[in-house]
Amino acid sequence: MDTHGSAAVVEGDHGHAVPESGERFEKAELEYFVDSDRETGKNIGKLLAFVFLISFVLMTGVCTWMYTHNNHSHDPQAGVGEDPSATAEHH
């Protein structure tokens, strides 16, 4: 005789659970939840768009800065940011 778990399972009808009348949501509460959920979704979308725009502006700035401040020397030992007009000879 196997009695393992018999206390957890009660014999009988296991149909749909119907909440008691005090536990049901009112129509106004459901409408409030739907409206609140919709407003929260809009705010999350605005936040993601704002983060994307900030990232786009920062990356555009970095790309522009890297493009305008590149090293024009073919010498791999030349320092970054040295004055290119200096004509010091390397020995």
All heavy atoms as an XYZ file, in Angstrom:
701
protein
N       0.845     -1.183      0.000
C       0.000      0.000      0.000
C       0.885      1.239      0.000
O       1.695      1.441      0.870
C      -0.906     -0.022      1.222
C      -1.744      1.205      1.308
S      -2.580      1.269      2.853
C      -4.208      1.039      2.430
N       0.732      2.069     -1.003
C       1.521      3.283     -1.135
C       0.685      4.463     -0.659
O      -0.340      4.791     -1.249
C       1.941      3.465     -2.599
C       2.885      4.634     -2.768
O       3.497      5.051     -1.759
O       3.011      5.124     -3.900
N       1.135      5.132      0.404
C       0.391      6.275      0.958
C       1.163      7.577      0.823
O       0.791      8.576      1.406
C       0.072      6.034      2.441
O       1.301      5.873      3.155
C      -0.814      4.818      2.621
N       2.234      7.530      0.051
C       3.049      8.732     -0.113
C       2.259      9.810     -0.852
O       1.784      9.611     -1.957
C       4.323      8.402     -0.898
C       5.230      9.583     -1.078
N       5.947     10.109     -0.043
C       5.519     10.325     -2.170
C       6.645     11.143     -0.489
N       6.408     11.294     -1.787
N       2.096     10.974     -0.238
C       1.409     12.085     -0.862
C      -0.094     11.995     -0.787
O      -0.790     12.804     -1.374
N      -0.626     11.048     -0.085
C      -2.077     10.908     -0.042
C      -2.739     12.056      0.709
O      -3.884     12.399      0.439
C      -2.467      9.571      0.594
O      -2.009      9.529      1.941
N      -2.014     12.668      1.630
C      -2.589     13.792      2.368
C      -2.650     15.045      1.500
O      -3.479     15.914      1.727
C      -1.773     14.068      3.628
N      -1.800     15.131      0.499
C      -1.772     16.322     -0.335
C      -2.848     16.305     -1.407
O      -3.307     17.347     -1.851
C      -0.404     16.474     -0.987
N      -3.262     15.115     -1.840
C      -4.254     14.997     -2.901
C      -5.570     14.520     -2.294
O      -5.637     13.477     -1.664
C      -3.786     13.995     -3.984
C      -4.851     13.851     -5.062
C      -2.470     14.441     -4.572
N      -6.592     15.304     -2.509
C      -7.908     14.949     -2.010
C      -8.723     14.421     -3.173
O      -8.774     15.024     -4.237
C      -8.589     16.188     -1.364
C      -9.979     15.830     -0.873
C      -7.726     16.753     -0.264
N      -9.357     13.304     -2.981
C     -10.187     12.728     -4.027
C     -11.405     13.610     -4.250
O     -11.938     14.215     -3.329
C     -10.651     11.327     -3.618
C      -9.538     10.319     -3.503
C      -8.851     10.048     -4.825
O      -9.525     10.066     -5.871
O      -7.630      9.819     -4.809
N     -11.824     13.695     -5.484
C     -13.017     14.464     -5.768
C     -12.872     15.225     -7.064
O     -11.981     14.970     -7.877
N     -13.738     16.204     -7.258
C     -13.760     17.000     -8.481
C     -12.622     18.008     -8.462
O     -12.474     18.782     -7.524
C     -15.107     17.726     -8.599
C     -15.204     18.504     -9.896
O     -14.536     18.106    -10.871
O     -15.947     19.495     -9.921
N     -11.775     17.984     -9.492
C     -10.657     18.933     -9.609
C     -10.914     19.873    -10.779
O     -10.040     20.144    -11.587
C      -9.334     18.196     -9.820
C      -8.930     17.358     -8.666
N      -8.538     17.885     -7.472
C      -8.885     16.012     -8.513
C      -8.243     16.918     -6.642
N      -8.454     15.750     -7.238
N     -12.124     20.403    -10.863
C     -12.497     21.308    -11.950
C     -11.896     22.690    -11.741
O     -10.943     22.879    -10.994
N     -12.470     23.677    -12.418
C     -11.980     25.043    -12.325
C     -12.213     25.597    -10.922
O     -13.263     25.390    -10.330
C     -12.682     25.943    -13.342
C     -12.376     25.569    -14.756
N     -11.163     25.834    -15.325
C     -13.114     24.944    -15.702
C     -11.161     25.389    -16.566
N     -12.346     24.828    -16.828
N     -11.219     26.285    -10.415
C     -11.342     26.898     -9.100
C     -12.111     28.201     -9.243
O     -11.797     29.029    -10.098
C      -9.977     27.159     -8.502
N     -13.096     28.391     -8.439
C     -13.910     29.606     -8.462
C     -13.632     30.365     -7.176
O     -13.814     29.826     -6.089
C     -15.416     29.276     -8.565
C     -16.235     30.554     -8.540
C     -15.691     28.467     -9.811
N     -13.120     31.590     -7.269
C     -12.828     32.338     -6.053
C     -14.113     32.716     -5.324
O     -15.183     32.801     -5.915
C     -12.102     33.584     -6.552
C     -12.527     33.726     -7.960
C     -12.811     32.342     -8.464
N     -13.964     32.906     -4.047
C     -15.117     33.341     -3.262
C     -15.490     34.755     -3.674
O     -14.688     35.497     -4.232
C     -14.782     33.280     -1.779
C     -14.526     31.866     -1.294
C     -14.198     31.837      0.178
O     -14.514     32.809      0.885
O     -13.627     30.836      0.619
N     -16.700     35.153     -3.384
C     -17.201     36.444     -3.859
C     -16.384     37.612     -3.327
O     -16.241     38.630     -3.995
C     -18.667     36.615     -3.465
O     -18.785     36.608     -2.041
N     -15.803     37.512     -2.146
C     -15.009     38.602     -1.580
C     -13.635     38.738     -2.218
O     -12.970     39.746     -2.047
N     -13.196     37.721     -2.966
C     -11.857     37.735     -3.548
C     -11.849     38.120     -5.021
O     -10.797     38.169     -5.637
C     -11.219     36.355     -3.376
C     -10.987     35.996     -1.928
C     -10.384     34.613     -1.770
O     -10.161     33.930     -2.781
O     -10.144     34.217     -0.635
N     -12.981     38.374     -5.606
C     -13.048     38.759     -7.019
C     -12.713     40.235     -7.176
O     -12.975     41.041     -6.308
C     -14.429     38.497     -7.590
C     -14.745     37.050     -7.745
C     -16.110     36.887     -8.335
N     -16.377     35.490     -8.549
C     -16.884     35.006     -9.650
N     -17.230     35.799    -10.633
N     -17.073     33.710     -9.786
N     -12.124     40.556     -8.342
C     -11.844     41.957     -8.640
C     -13.105     42.621     -9.163
O     -13.874     42.031     -9.914
C     -10.741     42.080     -9.698
C      -9.384     41.703     -9.198
C      -8.778     40.525     -9.617
C      -8.701     42.517     -8.323
C      -7.526     40.182     -9.174
C      -7.444     42.192     -7.868
C      -6.858     41.001     -8.289
N     -13.264     43.853     -8.795
C     -14.371     44.641     -9.333
C     -13.997     45.104    -10.735
O     -12.819     45.172    -11.096
C     -14.638     45.854     -8.441
C     -15.088     45.500     -7.044
C     -16.471     44.877     -7.019
O     -17.301     45.252     -7.871
O     -16.697     44.006     -6.170
N     -14.991     45.455    -11.539
C     -14.734     45.913    -12.903
C     -13.893     47.192    -12.894
O     -12.997     47.362    -13.721
C     -16.050     46.151    -13.634
C     -15.864     46.472    -15.084
C     -17.158     46.498    -15.836
C     -16.861     46.759    -17.298
N     -18.009     46.577    -18.142
N     -14.143     48.086    -11.955
C     -13.369     49.327    -11.861
C     -11.905     49.031    -11.525
O     -10.998     49.698    -12.037
C     -13.972     50.248    -10.807
N     -11.675     48.017    -10.678
C     -10.298     47.655    -10.335
C      -9.570     47.082    -11.553
O      -8.388     47.384    -11.776
C     -10.291     46.635     -9.202
C     -10.727     47.197     -7.862
C     -10.846     46.125     -6.792
O     -11.233     44.988     -7.117
O     -10.537     46.449     -5.644
N     -10.252     46.270    -12.325
C      -9.636     45.712    -13.534
C      -9.343     46.789    -14.565
O      -8.282     46.790    -15.204
C     -10.540     44.639    -14.140
C     -10.669     43.341    -13.331
C     -11.683     42.418    -13.975
C      -9.330     42.657    -13.196
N     -10.269     47.727    -14.729
C     -10.032     48.835    -15.666
C      -8.864     49.696    -15.201
O      -8.042     50.133    -16.010
C     -11.296     49.674    -15.810
C     -12.398     48.980    -16.581
C     -13.693     49.770    -16.589
O     -13.750     50.846    -15.956
O     -14.650     49.304    -17.235
N      -8.774     49.927    -13.884
C      -7.647     50.692    -13.336
C      -6.334     49.961    -13.607
O      -5.332     50.578    -13.981
C      -7.837     50.914    -11.832
C      -6.638     51.538    -11.177
C      -6.358     52.894    -11.340
C      -5.768     50.773    -10.412
C      -5.249     53.469    -10.757
C      -4.654     51.338     -9.826
C      -4.401     52.684     -9.997
O      -3.302     53.250     -9.424
N      -6.337     48.633    -13.416
C      -5.126     47.855    -13.666
C      -4.715     47.935    -15.134
O      -3.543     48.110    -15.454
C      -5.346     46.391    -13.272
C      -4.193     45.508    -13.629
C      -3.028     45.527    -12.879
C      -4.254     44.667    -14.728
C      -1.958     44.734    -13.206
C      -3.189     43.865    -15.075
C      -2.035     43.896    -14.308
N      -5.667     47.808    -16.041
C      -5.363     47.871    -17.478
C      -4.818     49.251    -17.835
O      -3.820     49.371    -18.556
C      -6.608     47.521    -18.315
C      -6.382     47.836    -19.780
C      -6.973     46.057    -18.133
N      -5.446     50.306    -17.334
C      -4.972     51.671    -17.614
C      -3.583     51.898    -17.028
O      -2.711     52.496    -17.669
C      -5.950     52.704    -17.066
C      -7.275     52.707    -17.803
O      -7.310     52.206    -18.953
O      -8.269     53.206    -17.238
N      -3.372     51.416    -15.809
C      -2.069     51.575    -15.165
C      -0.997     50.796    -15.913
O       0.135     51.275    -16.094
C      -2.156     51.095    -13.715
O      -0.909     51.180    -13.085
N      -1.342     49.592    -16.357
C      -0.403     48.762    -17.111
C      -0.046     49.426    -18.442
O       1.121     49.439    -18.853
C      -1.007     47.386    -17.340
C      -0.010     46.397    -17.898
O       1.106     46.331    -17.367
O      -0.353     45.701    -18.871
N      -1.027     49.995    -19.114
C      -0.793     50.681    -20.388
C       0.111     51.906    -20.171
O       1.049     52.138    -20.944
C      -2.134     51.097    -20.994
C      -2.001     51.656    -22.386
C      -3.366     51.919    -23.007
N      -4.052     50.635    -23.265
C      -5.272     50.338    -22.833
N      -5.966     51.214    -22.140
N      -5.803     49.173    -23.108
N      -0.145     52.676    -19.121
C       0.665     53.861    -18.827
C       2.106     53.462    -18.475
O       3.060     54.116    -18.896
C       0.042     54.644    -17.672
C       0.725     55.953    -17.369
C       0.581     56.973    -18.482
O      -0.422     56.922    -19.226
O       1.471     57.830    -18.621
N       2.258     52.381    -17.729
C       3.598     51.898    -17.381
C       4.350     51.457    -18.634
O       5.548     51.734    -18.781
C       3.498     50.738    -16.384
O       2.804     51.186    -15.216
C       4.865     50.244    -15.972
N       3.676     50.790    -19.554
C       4.310     50.386    -20.814
C       4.775     51.580    -21.623
O       5.857     51.563    -22.211
N       3.968     52.636    -21.649
C       4.367     53.854    -22.363
C       5.601     54.484    -21.715
O       6.518     54.925    -22.407
C       3.225     54.865    -22.365
C       2.079     54.502    -23.275
C       0.984     55.541    -23.196
C      -0.225     55.179    -24.014
N      -1.301     56.165    -23.878
N       5.611     54.519    -20.372
C       6.754     55.116    -19.678
C       8.027     54.316    -19.893
O       9.111     54.895    -20.038
C       6.447     55.256    -18.181
C       5.427     56.334    -17.910
O       5.243     57.242    -18.708
N       4.739     56.224    -16.791
N       7.920     52.992    -19.916
C       9.100     52.160    -20.186
C       9.593     52.403    -21.606
O      10.804     52.488    -21.851
C       8.774     50.675    -19.936
C       8.584     50.422    -18.441
C       9.858     49.766    -20.502
C       8.079     49.037    -18.098
N       8.686     52.538    -22.557
C       9.078     52.840    -23.937
C       9.784     54.178    -24.039
O      10.782     54.308    -24.752
N       9.277     55.183    -23.324
C       9.934     56.497    -23.324
C      11.330     56.410    -22.716
O      12.282     57.021    -23.221
C       9.097     57.502    -22.548
C       7.807     57.888    -23.228
C       6.986     58.813    -22.344
C       5.625     59.104    -22.932
N       4.810     59.947    -22.049
N      11.461     55.648    -21.629
C      12.758     55.490    -20.986
C      13.753     54.803    -21.916
O      14.904     55.243    -22.035
C      12.604     54.688    -19.692
C      13.888     54.386    -18.934
C      14.469     55.674    -18.364
C      13.627     53.387    -17.827
N      13.321     53.748    -22.595
C      14.212     53.059    -23.520
C      14.603     53.943    -24.700
O      15.757     53.921    -25.146
C      13.556     51.772    -24.013
C      13.409     50.658    -22.978
C      12.613     49.497    -23.559
C      14.762     50.188    -22.489
N      13.674     54.734    -25.204
C      13.996     55.654    -26.297
C      14.996     56.711    -25.831
O      15.937     57.047    -26.564
C      12.720     56.325    -26.805
N      14.828     57.215    -24.620
C      15.749     58.207    -24.073
C      17.154     57.623    -23.903
O      18.149     58.256    -24.270
C      15.209     58.720    -22.728
C      16.043     59.777    -22.093
C      16.138     61.036    -22.658
C      16.724     59.517    -20.921
C      16.908     62.019    -22.066
C      17.496     60.495    -20.327
C      17.595     61.745    -20.893
N      17.247     56.390    -23.379
C      18.550     55.739    -23.222
C      19.195     55.508    -24.587
O      20.403     55.692    -24.759
C      18.399     54.420    -22.431
C      19.665     53.594    -22.484
C      18.021     54.711    -20.990
N      18.401     55.117    -25.581
C      18.938     54.923    -26.926
C      19.483     56.233    -27.481
O      20.574     56.256    -28.064
C      17.862     54.361    -27.858
C      18.300     54.330    -29.293
C      19.150     53.352    -29.745
C      17.853     55.299    -30.184
C      19.565     53.325    -31.065
C      18.264     55.282    -31.505
C      19.118     54.290    -31.944
N      18.745     57.321    -27.317
C      19.205     58.606    -27.840
C      20.489     59.069    -27.152
O      21.396     59.594    -27.808
C      18.112     59.660    -27.694
C      16.935     59.507    -28.652
C      15.861     60.545    -28.350
C      17.391     59.618    -30.090
N      20.566     58.880    -25.842
C      21.794     59.250    -25.131
C      22.966     58.424    -25.649
O      24.048     58.953    -25.921
C      21.622     59.068    -23.612
C      20.701     60.145    -23.058
C      22.959     59.104    -22.897
C      20.358     59.973    -21.598
N      22.764     57.116    -25.802
C      23.833     56.253    -26.317
C      24.236     56.658    -27.728
O      25.423     56.686    -28.060
C      23.381     54.792    -26.312
O      23.062     54.379    -25.017
N      23.257     56.978    -28.558
C      23.540     57.386    -29.932
C      24.354     58.675    -29.970
O      25.334     58.782    -30.708
C      22.230     57.551    -30.698
C      22.427     57.947    -32.134
C      22.830     57.011    -33.057
C      22.208     59.252    -32.544
C      23.013     57.363    -34.381
C      22.395     59.613    -33.863
C      22.798     58.664    -34.779
N      23.974     59.656    -29.163
C      24.696     60.930    -29.139
C      26.111     60.723    -28.621
O      27.078     61.260    -29.196
C      23.930     61.968    -28.284
C      24.778     63.189    -28.003
C      22.636     62.366    -28.979
N      26.274     59.936    -27.568
C      27.617     59.695    -27.037
C      28.501     58.957    -28.043
O      29.664     59.317    -28.232
C      27.531     58.903    -25.731
C      27.007     59.676    -24.524
C      26.859     58.748    -23.329
C      27.936     60.823    -24.182
N      27.972     57.935    -28.682
C      28.767     57.191    -29.646
C      29.084     58.031    -30.880
O      30.168     57.918    -31.456
C      28.058     55.894    -30.051
C      28.023     54.867    -28.941
S      29.641     54.475    -28.270
C      30.452     53.785    -29.682
N      28.166     58.886    -31.294
C      28.444     59.787    -32.410
C      29.563     60.756    -32.038
O      30.463     61.016    -32.842
C      27.176     60.560    -32.803
O      26.159     59.627    -33.147
C      27.428     61.496    -33.971
N      29.522     61.259    -30.816
C      30.580     62.150    -30.345
C      31.930     61.456    -30.290
O      32.955     62.021    -30.691
N      31.952     60.232    -29.801
C      33.213     59.487    -29.731
C      33.739     59.202    -31.129
O      34.937     59.355    -31.390
C      33.021     58.174    -28.932
C      34.203     57.245    -29.090
C      32.789     58.474    -27.464
N      32.877     58.798    -32.042
C      33.318     58.523    -33.424
C      33.853     59.784    -34.092
O      34.876     59.746    -34.783
C      32.174     57.939    -34.236
S      31.754     56.263    -33.755
N      33.174     60.896    -33.884
C      33.630     62.159    -34.458
C      34.974     62.561    -33.874
O      35.891     62.966    -34.594
C      32.594     63.270    -34.203
O      31.344     62.853    -34.733
C      33.009     64.577    -34.844
N      35.124     62.415    -32.563
C      36.388     62.770    -31.916
C      37.511     61.860    -32.415
O      38.609     62.331    -32.688
C      36.247     62.662    -30.398
C      37.459     63.131    -29.673
C      37.764     64.408    -29.333
C      38.538     62.317    -29.212
N      38.977     64.441    -28.679
C      39.466     63.172    -28.588
C      38.801     60.958    -29.259
C      40.641     62.698    -28.026
C      39.980     60.490    -28.696
C      40.880     61.359    -28.093
N      37.248     60.565    -32.534
C      38.279     59.642    -33.016
C      38.645     59.937    -34.473
O      39.799     59.787    -34.866
C      37.788     58.186    -32.891
C      37.625     57.711    -31.468
S      39.172     57.550    -30.595
C      39.878     56.171    -31.443
N      37.681     60.346    -35.270
C      37.949     60.640    -36.676
C      38.795     61.900    -36.820
O      39.677     61.969    -37.670
C      36.624     60.796    -37.432
C      36.799     61.046    -38.901
C      37.192     60.018    -39.751
C      36.582     62.306    -39.450
C      37.355     60.233    -41.106
C      36.749     62.538    -40.804
C      37.137     61.491    -41.622
O      37.312     61.709    -42.959
N      38.538     62.908    -36.001
C      39.272     64.169    -36.122
C      40.598     64.168    -35.377
O      41.444     65.014    -35.642
C      38.426     65.344    -35.617
O      38.069     65.115    -34.261
C      37.176     65.512    -36.460
N      40.819     63.250    -34.457
C      42.053     63.223    -33.671
C      42.853     61.955    -33.946
O      43.320     61.285    -33.043
C      41.740     63.312    -32.173
C      41.232     64.628    -31.750
N      39.901     64.969    -31.821
C      41.866     65.717    -31.267
C      39.741     66.187    -31.395
N      40.909     66.676    -31.054
N      43.027     61.634    -35.194
C      43.811     60.455    -35.514
C      45.267     60.836    -35.734
O      45.601     61.978    -36.026
C      43.235     59.702    -36.711
C      43.101     60.574    -37.938
O      43.509     61.722    -37.929
N      42.521     60.028    -38.989
N      46.154     59.862    -35.622
C      47.582     60.077    -35.773
C      47.930     59.954    -37.255
O      47.654     58.942    -37.880
C      48.341     59.036    -34.948
C      49.818     59.329    -34.877
O      50.279     60.336    -35.398
N      50.546     58.446    -34.228
N      48.564     60.978    -37.813
C      48.896     60.989    -39.237
C      50.289     60.452    -39.519
O      50.724     60.454    -40.654
C      48.774     62.414    -39.794
C      47.385     62.950    -39.705
N      46.355     62.484    -40.469
C      46.854     63.908    -38.897
C      45.246     63.139    -40.174
N      45.529     64.007    -39.219
N      50.979     59.994    -38.519
C      52.339     59.497    -38.695
C      52.315     58.012    -39.032
O      51.444     57.271    -38.593
C      53.134     59.717    -37.404
O      54.394     59.109    -37.510
N      53.292     57.576    -39.790
C      53.440     56.153    -40.093
C      54.372     55.482    -39.098
O      54.599     54.275    -39.185
C      53.971     55.963    -41.519
C      53.000     56.439    -42.556
N      51.802     55.819    -42.796
C      53.058     57.496    -43.406
C      51.146     56.469    -43.747
N      51.893     57.494    -44.136
N      54.902     56.247    -38.180
C      55.813     55.712    -37.170
C      54.994     55.102    -36.038
O      54.247     55.808    -35.357
C      56.696     56.844    -36.631
C      57.726     56.348    -35.626
O      57.863     55.119    -35.469
O      58.382     57.201    -34.998
N      55.083     53.774    -35.797
C      54.289     53.159    -34.735
C      54.722     53.600    -33.343
O      53.974     53.448    -32.386
C      54.505     51.658    -34.937
C      55.766     51.542    -35.694
C      55.878     52.797    -36.511
N      55.924     54.177    -33.218
C      56.409     54.630    -31.918
C      56.062     56.090    -31.639
O      56.365     56.601    -30.579
C      57.938     54.456    -31.837
C      58.408     53.034    -32.023
C      57.892     52.123    -30.926
O      57.799     52.516    -29.783
N      57.538     50.905    -31.300
N      55.429     56.746    -32.612
C      55.064     58.151    -32.425
C      53.964     58.240    -31.369
O      53.037     57.444    -31.346
C      54.588     58.748    -33.740
N      54.114     59.226    -30.502
C      53.140     59.389    -29.429
C      51.851     60.009    -29.934
O      51.836     60.795    -30.868
N      50.781     59.643    -29.321
C      49.484     60.200    -29.676
C      49.406     61.599    -29.083
O      49.760     61.826    -27.937
C      48.341     59.319    -29.135
C      46.993     59.939    -29.408
C      48.442     57.935    -29.732
N      48.974     62.537    -29.863
C      48.821     63.898    -29.375
C      50.045     64.764    -29.557
O      50.073     65.902    -29.115
N      51.089     64.241    -30.193
C      52.264     65.065    -30.453
C      51.918     66.094    -31.508
O      51.045     65.898    -32.349
C      53.433     64.203    -30.952
C      54.061     63.360    -29.887
C      55.248     62.584    -30.424
O      55.529     62.672    -31.639
O      55.883     61.885    -29.633
N      52.626     67.173    -31.477
C      52.409     68.238    -32.453
C      52.941     67.771    -33.808
O      54.142     67.551    -33.969
C      53.133     69.504    -31.992
C      52.839     70.691    -32.882
O      51.893     70.601    -33.693
O      53.552     71.701    -32.755
N      52.084     67.591    -34.821
C      52.554     67.098    -36.115
C      53.404     68.112    -36.870
O      54.125     67.765    -37.793
C      51.265     66.780    -36.888
C      50.192     67.554    -36.203
C      50.647     67.762    -34.777
N      53.345     69.377    -36.483
C      54.155     70.377    -37.183
C      55.592     70.398    -36.693
O      56.445     71.043    -37.294
C      53.523     71.778    -37.015
O      53.533     72.134    -35.636
N      55.872     69.722    -35.579
C      57.249     69.668    -35.061
C      58.078     68.823    -36.017
O      57.676     67.740    -36.425
C      57.279     69.063    -33.668
N      59.259     69.321    -36.359
C      60.116     68.624    -37.342
C      61.357     68.088    -36.667
O      62.448     68.186    -37.193
C      60.492     69.585    -38.480
O      61.141     70.723    -37.900
C      59.269     69.984    -39.275
N      61.201     67.514    -35.494
C      62.357     66.939    -34.809
C      62.782     65.668    -35.544
O      61.947     64.864    -35.942
C      61.984     66.615    -33.372
N      64.090     65.526    -35.708
C      64.604     64.352    -36.401
C      64.790     63.218    -35.413
O      65.192     63.419    -34.275
C      65.949     64.682    -37.056
C      65.844     65.653    -38.206
C      67.177     65.840    -38.891
O      68.038     64.947    -38.759
O      67.354     66.861    -39.547
N      64.492     62.005    -35.868
C      64.701     60.818    -35.047
C      66.043     60.228    -35.432
O      66.360     60.072    -36.596
C      63.601     59.783    -35.309
C      62.249     60.250    -34.835
N      61.893     60.221    -33.523
C      61.191     60.756    -35.499
C      60.664     60.673    -33.398
N      60.211     61.031    -34.599
N      66.855     59.886    -34.460
C      68.168     59.287    -34.742
C      68.169     57.859    -34.367
O      67.715     57.352    -33.476
C      69.283     60.008    -33.993
C      69.468     61.407    -34.473
N      70.102     61.718    -35.649
C      69.088     62.598    -33.946
C      70.123     63.019    -35.807
N      69.513     63.576    -34.774
